[in-house]
């Protein structure tokens, strides 16, 4: 099986992981950190804002089942790419919208999808502020962050923030669920 990996930041990594875990063609999702200046940052350090990292998910997928373009359309449907350093009540540079590409081809696809979304005005006339940058290093988050929603569905944040995003995703992408 052919595999490709992309790294995406769109607010809390728990929200992104919960959605991408259910998408056909996605074989693995790992929550972590990218885009910063500190080696092996901790969650607490990233949340402080001083490391420069974003909370991200590294999504591994089979491009024979789902394309990067399709993954990015899901990505832009489940977070607001027009708010700088913020997703809902989560505020800080660690919650920025970001695409960390692994190849020049991924960069080109990301730029094309962003241009398409801008033309389609999916987010009104607000500009897309998603950072598009090469992935320099990815650091997996601590074990308790992995599969967080699946393991903690009754937790308050999961019920109030993640569950509605997952429900919206399931409704919009029913035919693409595993």
NUNU-592340 format. One record per atom (N, C-alpha, C): residue number from 1; atom name; x, y, z. Coordinates in nm, 3 decimals, always signed. Each point is the difference from the previous one (the first is absolute). Layout:
<rs>
i at X Y Z
NUM CA X Y Z $
...
</rs>
This chain:
<rs>
i at X Y Z
1 N +0.084 -0.118 +0.000 $
1 CA -0.084 +0.118 +0.000 $
1 C +0.088 +0.124 +0.000 $
2 N -0.030 +0.092 -0.088 $
2 CA +0.070 +0.127 -0.008 $
2 C -0.049 +0.090 +0.113 $
3 N +0.090 +0.069 +0.068 $
3 CA -0.037 +0.088 +0.112 $
3 C +0.060 +0.139 -0.023 $
4 N -0.073 +0.100 +0.044 $
4 CA +0.049 +0.138 -0.002 $
4 C -0.035 +0.061 +0.135 $
5 N +0.077 +0.097 +0.043 $
5 CA -0.024 +0.064 +0.128 $
5 C -0.002 +0.151 -0.019 $
6 N -0.093 +0.065 +0.069 $
6 CA -0.006 +0.145 +0.005 $
6 C -0.018 +0.041 +0.146 $
7 N +0.033 +0.124 +0.031 $
7 CA -0.008 +0.048 +0.138 $
7 C -0.084 +0.127 +0.002 $
8 N -0.106 -0.001 +0.082 $
8 CA -0.100 +0.107 -0.002 $
8 C -0.026 +0.055 +0.140 $
9 N -0.011 +0.131 +0.009 $
9 CA -0.037 +0.067 +0.125 $
9 C -0.126 +0.080 -0.021 $
10 N -0.098 -0.023 +0.084 $
10 CA -0.127 +0.072 -0.013 $
10 C -0.068 +0.012 +0.135 $
11 N +0.073 +0.053 +0.097 $
11 CA -0.054 +0.008 +0.135 $
11 C +0.044 -0.120 +0.081 $
12 N -0.084 -0.040 +0.091 $
12 CA +0.030 -0.112 +0.089 $
12 C +0.021 -0.128 -0.080 $
13 N +0.111 -0.069 +0.026 $
13 CA +0.027 -0.122 -0.076 $
13 C -0.099 -0.110 +0.030 $
14 N -0.065 +0.004 +0.117 $
14 CA -0.099 -0.103 +0.031 $
14 C -0.115 +0.004 -0.101 $
15 N -0.041 +0.120 -0.041 $
15 CA -0.111 +0.014 -0.095 $
15 C +0.037 -0.056 -0.136 $
16 N +0.118 +0.035 -0.048 $
16 CA +0.042 -0.047 -0.132 $
16 C +0.018 -0.151 -0.001 $
17 N +0.064 -0.053 +0.104 $
17 CA +0.024 -0.144 +0.007 $
17 C -0.133 -0.077 -0.003 $
18 N -0.098 +0.047 +0.075 $
18 CA -0.129 -0.070 +0.009 $
18 C -0.068 -0.009 -0.137 $
19 N +0.013 +0.102 -0.081 $
19 CA -0.060 +0.000 -0.132 $
19 C +0.079 -0.088 -0.096 $
20 N +0.130 +0.024 -0.010 $
20 CA +0.081 -0.074 -0.097 $
20 C +0.006 -0.149 +0.031 $
21 N -0.014 -0.039 +0.126 $
21 CA -0.005 -0.142 +0.035 $
21 C -0.116 -0.072 -0.068 $
22 N -0.105 +0.072 -0.036 $
22 CA -0.120 -0.062 -0.057 $
22 C -0.005 +0.007 -0.153 $
23 N +0.099 +0.058 -0.062 $
23 CA -0.002 +0.024 -0.144 $
23 C +0.060 -0.118 -0.077 $
24 N -0.076 -0.049 -0.098 $
24 CA +0.049 -0.108 -0.086 $
24 C +0.133 +0.038 -0.062 $
25 N +0.090 -0.096 -0.004 $
25 CA +0.130 +0.023 -0.062 $
25 C +0.105 +0.049 +0.096 $
26 N -0.042 +0.051 +0.117 $
26 CA +0.096 +0.043 +0.101 $
26 C +0.040 -0.123 +0.081 $
27 N +0.129 -0.026 +0.006 $
27 CA +0.049 -0.119 +0.068 $
27 C +0.057 +0.028 +0.138 $
28 N +0.037 +0.126 +0.026 $
28 CA +0.054 +0.034 +0.131 $
28 C -0.011 +0.150 +0.023 $
29 N -0.026 +0.038 +0.124 $
29 CA -0.002 +0.141 +0.039 $
29 C +0.073 +0.011 +0.133 $
30 N +0.099 +0.087 +0.005 $
30 CA +0.078 +0.019 +0.122 $
30 C -0.006 +0.148 +0.038 $
31 N -0.042 +0.027 +0.122 $
31 CA +0.001 +0.138 +0.050 $
31 C +0.141 +0.037 +0.040 $
32 N +0.035 +0.127 -0.026 $
32 CA +0.134 +0.044 +0.035 $
32 C +0.020 +0.149 -0.018 $
33 N +0.125 +0.037 -0.019 $
33 CA +0.039 +0.141 -0.006 $
33 C +0.094 +0.021 -0.118 $
34 N -0.015 +0.114 -0.069 $
34 CA +0.088 +0.036 -0.111 $
34 C +0.006 +0.152 -0.011 $
35 N +0.101 +0.046 -0.072 $
35 CA +0.011 +0.142 -0.029 $
35 C +0.067 +0.084 +0.106 $
36 N +0.062 -0.062 +0.099 $
36 CA +0.063 +0.075 +0.107 $
36 C +0.150 -0.007 -0.002 $
37 N +0.060 +0.047 +0.109 $
37 CA +0.146 +0.011 +0.005 $
37 C +0.065 -0.086 +0.108 $
38 N -0.078 -0.071 +0.079 $
38 CA +0.052 -0.078 +0.112 $
38 C -0.010 -0.148 -0.033 $
39 N +0.105 -0.075 +0.028 $
39 CA -0.002 -0.145 -0.021 $
39 C -0.085 -0.067 +0.107 $
40 N -0.080 -0.097 -0.042 $
40 CA -0.081 -0.081 +0.092 $
40 C -0.078 +0.083 +0.103 $
41 N -0.084 +0.091 -0.047 $
41 CA -0.073 +0.084 +0.095 $
41 C -0.106 -0.080 +0.075 $
42 N -0.032 +0.045 +0.118 $
42 CA -0.109 -0.059 +0.077 $
42 C -0.129 +0.074 -0.032 $
43 N -0.111 -0.061 +0.032 $
43 CA -0.130 +0.065 -0.019 $
43 C -0.005 +0.133 +0.075 $
44 N +0.048 +0.000 +0.122 $
44 CA -0.002 +0.122 +0.081 $
44 C +0.083 +0.110 -0.064 $
45 N +0.116 -0.034 -0.054 $
45 CA +0.085 +0.099 -0.066 $
45 C -0.066 +0.054 -0.126 $
46 N -0.061 -0.089 -0.079 $
46 CA -0.069 +0.044 -0.122 $
46 C -0.116 +0.093 +0.036 $
47 N -0.077 -0.036 +0.102 $
47 CA -0.113 +0.083 +0.043 $
47 C +0.043 +0.136 +0.051 $
48 N +0.122 +0.012 +0.047 $
48 CA +0.049 +0.129 +0.049 $
48 C +0.022 +0.097 -0.115 $
49 N +0.016 -0.053 -0.122 $
49 CA +0.022 +0.083 -0.116 $
49 C +0.146 +0.032 -0.029 $
50 N +0.090 -0.028 +0.092 $
50 CA +0.139 +0.042 -0.021 $
50 C +0.079 -0.093 -0.090 $
51 N -0.048 -0.121 -0.031 $
51 CA +0.075 -0.091 -0.086 $
51 C -0.025 +0.027 -0.148 $
52 N -0.109 +0.067 -0.031 $
52 CA -0.034 +0.028 -0.139 $
52 C -0.071 -0.113 -0.073 $
53 N -0.023 -0.112 +0.067 $
53 CA -0.064 -0.115 -0.064 $
53 C -0.151 +0.020 -0.014 $
54 N -0.055 -0.068 -0.098 $
54 CA -0.145 -0.013 -0.014 $
54 C -0.038 -0.142 +0.041 $
55 N -0.119 -0.015 +0.056 $
55 CA -0.055 -0.134 +0.019 $
55 C -0.039 -0.049 -0.138 $
56 N +0.046 -0.117 -0.037 $
56 CA -0.024 -0.054 -0.133 $
56 C -0.038 -0.147 +0.007 $
57 N -0.048 -0.050 -0.112 $
57 CA -0.014 -0.144 -0.018 $
57 C +0.081 -0.039 -0.122 $
58 N +0.067 -0.113 +0.011 $
58 CA +0.069 -0.054 -0.115 $
58 C -0.091 -0.111 -0.054 $
59 N -0.048 +0.020 -0.121 $
59 CA -0.099 -0.088 -0.063 $
59 C +0.069 -0.084 -0.107 $
60 N -0.003 -0.132 +0.019 $
60 CA +0.054 -0.091 -0.100 $
60 C -0.120 -0.061 -0.073 $
61 N +0.009 -0.001 -0.133 $
61 CA -0.114 -0.042 -0.080 $
61 C +0.045 -0.074 -0.125 $
62 N -0.094 -0.073 -0.059 $
62 CA +0.022 -0.072 -0.124 $
62 C -0.053 +0.087 -0.113 $
63 N +0.089 +0.060 -0.081 $
63 CA -0.047 +0.088 -0.107 $
63 C -0.079 -0.072 -0.109 $
64 N +0.001 -0.132 +0.001 $
64 CA -0.085 -0.077 -0.091 $
64 C -0.144 -0.002 +0.044 $
65 N -0.025 +0.035 +0.127 $
65 CA -0.135 +0.002 +0.056 $
65 C -0.049 +0.143 +0.018 $
66 N +0.088 +0.087 +0.047 $
66 CA -0.036 +0.140 +0.023 $
66 C +0.120 +0.088 -0.037 $
67 N -0.028 +0.107 -0.069 $
67 CA +0.109 +0.089 -0.044 $
67 C +0.030 +0.105 +0.107 $
68 N +0.117 +0.059 -0.011 $
68 CA +0.035 +0.112 +0.088 $
68 C -0.101 +0.113 -0.017 $
69 N -0.042 +0.025 -0.120 $
69 CA -0.099 +0.105 -0.026 $
69 C -0.128 -0.026 +0.081 $
70 N -0.047 -0.125 +0.001 $
70 CA -0.120 -0.035 +0.077 $
70 C +0.025 +0.017 +0.151 $
71 N +0.116 -0.041 +0.046 $
71 CA +0.034 +0.018 +0.141 $
71 C -0.002 +0.147 +0.037 $
72 N +0.055 +0.084 -0.086 $
72 CA +0.003 +0.144 +0.029 $
72 C -0.140 +0.061 -0.004 $
73 N -0.087 -0.050 -0.086 $
73 CA -0.138 +0.051 +0.000 $
73 C -0.069 -0.035 +0.132 $
74 N +0.022 -0.119 +0.052 $
74 CA -0.053 -0.036 +0.131 $
74 C +0.060 +0.092 +0.107 $
75 N +0.131 +0.019 -0.004 $
75 CA +0.071 +0.086 +0.094 $
75 C -0.062 +0.140 +0.004 $
76 N -0.025 +0.058 -0.116 $
76 CA -0.057 +0.135 -0.004 $
76 C -0.147 +0.004 +0.037 $
77 N -0.067 -0.115 -0.003 $
77 CA -0.141 -0.005 +0.041 $
77 C -0.016 -0.012 +0.151 $
78 N +0.106 -0.045 +0.070 $
78 CA -0.015 -0.028 +0.143 $
78 C +0.069 +0.101 +0.091 $
79 N +0.061 +0.103 -0.058 $
79 CA +0.056 +0.107 +0.083 $
79 C -0.013 +0.131 -0.076 $
80 N +0.016 +0.110 +0.070 $
80 CA -0.013 +0.133 -0.061 $
80 C +0.139 +0.051 -0.038 $
81 N +0.032 -0.001 -0.130 $
81 CA +0.133 +0.043 -0.043 $
81 C +0.014 +0.151 -0.013 $
82 N -0.099 +0.074 +0.046 $
82 CA +0.004 +0.146 -0.011 $
82 C +0.035 +0.070 +0.131 $
83 N +0.014 -0.076 +0.108 $
83 CA +0.031 +0.060 +0.130 $
83 C +0.145 -0.027 +0.033 $
84 N +0.077 +0.104 +0.018 $
84 CA +0.142 -0.011 +0.029 $
84 C +0.020 -0.041 +0.146 $
85 N +0.068 -0.113 +0.018 $
85 CA +0.036 -0.046 +0.135 $
85 C -0.121 -0.021 +0.090 $
86 N -0.107 -0.055 -0.058 $
86 CA -0.121 -0.021 +0.079 $
86 C -0.091 -0.100 -0.071 $
87 N -0.062 -0.087 +0.081 $
87 CA -0.109 -0.085 -0.045 $
87 C -0.101 -0.001 +0.113 $
88 N -0.112 +0.068 -0.021 $
88 CA -0.102 +0.010 +0.104 $
88 C +0.059 +0.066 +0.123 $
89 N -0.015 -0.067 +0.114 $
89 CA +0.052 +0.059 +0.124 $
89 C +0.146 -0.035 +0.025 $
90 N +0.060 -0.081 -0.088 $
90 CA +0.143 -0.032 +0.012 $
90 C +0.079 +0.112 -0.068 $
91 N +0.080 +0.072 +0.079 $
91 CA +0.074 +0.116 -0.051 $
91 C +0.148 -0.016 +0.028 $
92 N +0.081 +0.030 -0.099 $
92 CA +0.145 -0.004 +0.014 $
92 C +0.062 -0.051 -0.129 $
93 N +0.129 +0.027 -0.019 $
93 CA +0.067 -0.041 -0.123 $
93 C -0.002 -0.152 -0.020 $
94 N -0.013 -0.074 +0.108 $
94 CA -0.003 -0.147 -0.012 $
94 C -0.128 -0.049 -0.067 $
95 N -0.099 +0.087 -0.014 $
95 CA -0.127 -0.038 -0.064 $
95 C -0.012 +0.054 -0.142 $
96 N +0.111 +0.043 -0.059 $
96 CA -0.005 +0.059 -0.134 $
96 C -0.038 -0.104 -0.105 $
97 N -0.053 +0.050 -0.109 $
97 CA -0.031 -0.083 -0.116 $
97 C +0.129 -0.016 -0.080 $
98 N +0.039 -0.126 -0.026 $
98 CA +0.127 -0.023 -0.068 $
98 C -0.001 -0.129 -0.079 $
99 N +0.067 +0.004 -0.113 $
99 CA +0.028 -0.119 -0.080 $
99 C +0.151 -0.009 -0.010 $
100 N +0.057 -0.104 +0.059 $
100 CA +0.144 -0.024 -0.009 $
100 C +0.021 -0.109 -0.104 $
101 N +0.045 +0.043 -0.118 $
101 CA +0.011 -0.094 -0.110 $
101 C +0.130 -0.079 +0.009 $
102 N -0.006 -0.122 -0.057 $
102 CA +0.114 -0.091 +0.003 $
102 C +0.074 +0.000 -0.133 $
103 N -0.066 +0.045 -0.107 $
103 CA +0.060 +0.001 -0.134 $
103 C -0.042 +0.127 -0.074 $
104 N +0.074 +0.038 -0.104 $
104 CA -0.043 +0.115 -0.081 $
104 C -0.139 -0.022 -0.062 $
105 N -0.031 -0.125 -0.032 $
105 CA -0.132 -0.030 -0.058 $
105 C -0.111 +0.029 +0.102 $
106 N +0.023 -0.034 +0.126 $
106 CA -0.099 +0.031 +0.104 $
106 C -0.017 +0.150 +0.015 $
107 N +0.107 +0.074 -0.009 $
107 CA -0.009 +0.147 +0.008 $
107 C -0.089 +0.053 -0.112 $
108 N +0.023 -0.049 -0.122 $
108 CA -0.079 +0.046 -0.115 $
108 C -0.148 -0.033 +0.019 $
109 N -0.031 -0.120 +0.048 $
109 CA -0.140 -0.037 +0.023 $
109 C -0.061 +0.088 +0.109 $
110 N +0.073 +0.025 +0.107 $
110 CA -0.050 +0.086 +0.108 $
110 C -0.032 +0.139 -0.052 $
111 N +0.090 +0.057 -0.078 $
111 CA -0.023 +0.135 -0.054 $
111 C -0.120 +0.001 -0.095 $
112 N -0.017 -0.105 -0.080 $
112 CA -0.114 -0.009 -0.091 $
112 C -0.131 -0.009 +0.078 $
113 N -0.003 -0.084 +0.103 $
113 CA -0.123 -0.016 +0.080 $
113 C -0.034 +0.131 +0.071 $
114 N +0.098 +0.068 +0.055 $
114 CA -0.025 +0.128 +0.066 $
114 C -0.057 +0.100 -0.100 $
115 N +0.055 +0.005 -0.121 $
115 CA -0.052 +0.090 -0.103 $
115 C -0.144 -0.037 -0.037 $
116 N -0.028 -0.130 -0.013 $
116 CA -0.136 -0.045 -0.032 $
116 C -0.098 +0.042 +0.109 $
117 N +0.037 -0.021 +0.125 $
117 CA -0.088 +0.034 +0.111 $
117 C -0.024 +0.151 +0.005 $
118 N +0.103 +0.076 -0.028 $
118 CA -0.016 +0.146 -0.006 $
118 C -0.098 +0.042 -0.109 $
119 N +0.014 -0.060 -0.118 $
119 CA -0.092 +0.032 -0.111 $
119 C -0.143 -0.043 +0.031 $
120 N -0.014 -0.115 +0.066 $
120 CA -0.133 -0.052 +0.033 $
120 C -0.064 +0.076 +0.116 $
121 N +0.080 +0.081 +0.068 $
121 CA -0.046 +0.079 +0.116 $
121 C -0.070 -0.088 +0.104 $
122 N +0.061 -0.117 +0.027 $
122 CA -0.055 -0.089 +0.101 $
122 C -0.004 +0.066 +0.137 $
123 N +0.089 +0.094 +0.024 $
123 CA +0.006 +0.072 +0.127 $
123 C -0.033 +0.147 -0.022 $
124 N -0.091 +0.026 -0.097 $
124 CA -0.037 +0.139 -0.031 $
124 C +0.117 +0.069 -0.068 $
125 N +0.010 +0.129 +0.024 $
125 CA +0.109 +0.073 -0.065 $
125 C +0.121 +0.016 +0.091 $
126 N +0.001 -0.069 +0.115 $
126 CA +0.114 +0.006 +0.091 $
126 C +0.120 -0.072 -0.064 $
127 N +0.117 +0.057 +0.009 $
127 CA +0.118 -0.066 -0.059 $
127 C +0.041 -0.125 +0.078 $
128 N +0.051 -0.098 -0.073 $
128 CA +0.053 -0.122 +0.060 $
128 C +0.139 +0.036 +0.056 $
129 N +0.022 -0.031 +0.128 $
129 CA +0.129 +0.033 +0.064 $
129 C +0.082 -0.125 +0.030 $
130 N -0.033 -0.109 -0.061 $
130 CA +0.070 -0.126 +0.022 $
130 C +0.146 +0.012 -0.041 $
131 N +0.088 -0.034 +0.092 $
131 CA +0.144 -0.003 -0.027 $
131 C +0.029 -0.123 -0.086 $
132 N +0.077 +0.018 -0.107 $
132 CA +0.045 -0.111 -0.083 $
132 C +0.153 +0.004 +0.006 $
133 N +0.058 -0.103 +0.061 $
133 CA +0.144 -0.001 +0.023 $
133 C +0.052 -0.144 -0.007 $
134 N +0.128 -0.015 -0.030 $
134 CA +0.056 -0.136 -0.002 $
134 C +0.005 -0.057 +0.141 $
135 N -0.024 -0.128 +0.011 $
135 CA +0.014 -0.066 +0.130 $
135 C +0.149 -0.015 +0.028 $
136 N +0.043 +0.060 +0.109 $
136 CA +0.140 -0.015 +0.038 $
136 C +0.016 -0.115 +0.098 $
137 N -0.084 -0.001 +0.103 $
137 CA +0.001 -0.110 +0.095 $
137 C -0.139 -0.017 +0.059 $
138 N -0.035 -0.124 +0.024 $
138 CA -0.125 -0.035 +0.066 $
138 C +0.035 -0.072 +0.129 $
139 N -0.067 +0.041 +0.107 $
139 CA +0.020 -0.063 +0.130 $
139 C -0.133 -0.058 +0.047 $
140 N -0.011 -0.132 +0.013 $
140 CA -0.126 -0.057 +0.051 $
140 C -0.032 +0.056 +0.139 $
141 N -0.127 +0.025 +0.023 $
141 CA -0.044 +0.046 +0.132 $
141 C +0.007 -0.116 +0.099 $
142 N -0.011 +0.033 +0.125 $
142 CA +0.002 -0.099 +0.106 $
142 C -0.109 -0.105 -0.023 $
143 N +0.023 -0.120 +0.053 $
143 CA -0.090 -0.113 -0.023 $
143 C -0.145 +0.031 +0.038 $
144 N -0.023 +0.076 +0.106 $
144 CA -0.138 +0.025 +0.042 $
144 C -0.078 +0.086 -0.098 $
145 N +0.069 +0.066 -0.095 $
145 CA -0.069 +0.079 -0.104 $
145 C -0.045 -0.086 -0.118 $
146 N +0.060 -0.115 -0.020 $
146 CA -0.031 -0.083 -0.115 $
146 C -0.138 -0.066 +0.019 $
147 N -0.082 +0.007 -0.104 $
147 CA -0.135 -0.058 +0.002 $
147 C -0.082 +0.057 +0.118 $
148 N +0.022 +0.126 +0.028 $
148 CA -0.060 +0.061 +0.119 $
148 C -0.153 -0.008 -0.001 $
149 N -0.061 +0.039 -0.111 $
149 CA -0.146 -0.001 -0.008 $
149 C -0.055 -0.142 +0.013 $
150 N +0.062 -0.095 -0.066 $
150 CA -0.046 -0.139 +0.006 $
150 C +0.008 -0.055 +0.142 $
151 N +0.102 +0.042 +0.075 $
151 CA +0.019 -0.051 +0.137 $
151 C -0.073 +0.081 +0.107 $
152 N -0.043 +0.123 -0.034 $
152 CA -0.061 +0.089 +0.100 $
152 C -0.128 +0.067 -0.051 $
153 N -0.093 -0.074 -0.058 $
153 CA -0.118 +0.064 -0.061 $
153 C -0.088 +0.075 +0.101 $
154 N +0.007 -0.035 +0.126 $
154 CA -0.082 +0.067 +0.100 $
154 C +0.062 +0.125 +0.059 $
155 N +0.126 +0.025 -0.033 $
155 CA +0.068 +0.119 +0.052 $
155 C -0.069 +0.126 -0.054 $
156 N -0.007 +0.105 +0.079 $
156 CA -0.074 +0.122 -0.037 $
156 C +0.039 +0.059 -0.134 $
157 N +0.129 +0.020 -0.023 $
157 CA +0.046 +0.059 -0.127 $
157 C -0.041 -0.090 -0.116 $
158 N +0.011 -0.130 +0.020 $
158 CA -0.037 -0.094 -0.106 $
158 C -0.148 +0.013 -0.034 $
159 N -0.086 +0.011 +0.101 $
159 CA -0.144 +0.009 -0.024 $
159 C -0.039 +0.133 -0.062 $
160 N +0.061 +0.109 +0.047 $
160 CA -0.042 +0.134 -0.043 $
160 C +0.065 +0.043 -0.130 $
161 N +0.126 -0.034 -0.022 $
161 CA +0.074 +0.050 -0.117 $
161 C +0.021 -0.108 -0.106 $
162 N +0.054 -0.114 +0.040 $
162 CA +0.038 -0.101 -0.100 $
162 C -0.120 -0.074 -0.056 $
163 N -0.091 -0.046 +0.085 $
163 CA -0.115 -0.078 -0.048 $
163 C -0.081 +0.074 -0.107 $
164 N -0.030 +0.130 +0.017 $
164 CA -0.073 +0.069 -0.107 $
164 C +0.078 +0.008 -0.132 $
165 N +0.134 +0.015 +0.007 $
165 CA +0.080 +0.002 -0.123 $
165 C -0.004 -0.136 -0.068 $
166 N +0.011 -0.105 +0.079 $
166 CA -0.004 -0.135 -0.057 $
166 C -0.138 -0.027 -0.061 $
167 N -0.106 +0.042 +0.068 $
167 CA -0.136 -0.020 -0.052 $
167 C -0.019 +0.075 -0.132 $
168 N +0.049 +0.123 -0.007 $
168 CA -0.010 +0.080 -0.123 $
168 C +0.078 -0.068 -0.113 $
169 N +0.120 -0.047 +0.031 $
169 CA +0.081 -0.071 -0.098 $
169 C -0.072 -0.124 -0.050 $
170 N -0.054 -0.080 +0.093 $
170 CA -0.069 -0.124 -0.039 $
170 C -0.118 +0.029 -0.092 $
171 N -0.073 +0.105 +0.029 $
171 CA -0.115 +0.035 -0.082 $
171 C +0.043 +0.043 -0.140 $
172 N +0.103 +0.083 -0.008 $
172 CA +0.044 +0.053 -0.129 $
172 C +0.074 -0.104 -0.083 $
173 N +0.074 -0.089 +0.066 $
173 CA +0.086 -0.096 -0.070 $
173 C -0.042 -0.145 +0.025 $
174 N -0.128 -0.025 +0.017 $
174 CA -0.050 -0.134 +0.031 $
174 C +0.056 -0.106 -0.093 $
175 N +0.005 +0.029 -0.130 $
175 CA +0.048 -0.098 -0.098 $
175 C +0.149 -0.024 +0.010 $
176 N +0.073 +0.082 +0.076 $
176 CA +0.146 -0.015 +0.011 $
176 C +0.044 -0.060 +0.135 $
177 N -0.098 -0.041 +0.084 $
177 CA +0.035 -0.057 +0.130 $
177 C +0.051 -0.142 -0.015 $
178 N +0.089 -0.039 +0.092 $
178 CA +0.051 -0.139 +0.002 $
178 C -0.112 -0.095 +0.035 $
</rs>
